[in-house]
C-alpha cells in the first residue's frame, strides 16, 4: 500500500499578523466565509469591500491576530480576544489539510487555562473540528445581528 507523503511542515508556520498582511487576510476570510456559510444571507451578500471594513473596524481593532502561512503565502488566520477565539478562518483551497487543528493547538498554547468560542449550529465542519479537539458544548443560542442565526458556544478546558 502506498502512503501519501505527509505535508512538509517546514513550509508552514504561524506568525504574528503584520500590517502588510491585511489585504491577504481579508481575502482568506472572505473566501472562507463565502464557502462555509451558504446558509447565511448576510455572508452571501457581503462584498470584499465590506469585509475589509469589518476586518479593520471590528476584528483588527479588538483582537490579537496570527496568520498561518504556507510557503510564505497566507492561507489561514486566527483572531483572539484573550481566551476567546473570535475568528478562525482557513482558505477553502487548503481545507482538510490540518490548518484548523494547527491553529487550535496554537490557540491552546496562547491560553493554556482554557478557550471559548461560538460557531453556527449549521457549520458542521467547524463543530466536528472543535469537538475532535476537546471542546465541549456549553450553550445554544442566536448569534448577534445582523446574522441572528442559531449558534453554539464551546469551551475547552485542559
Order of alpha helices (4+ residues) and beta strands (2+ residues): beta-alpha-alpha-alpha-beta-beta-beta-alpha-beta-alpha-beta-beta
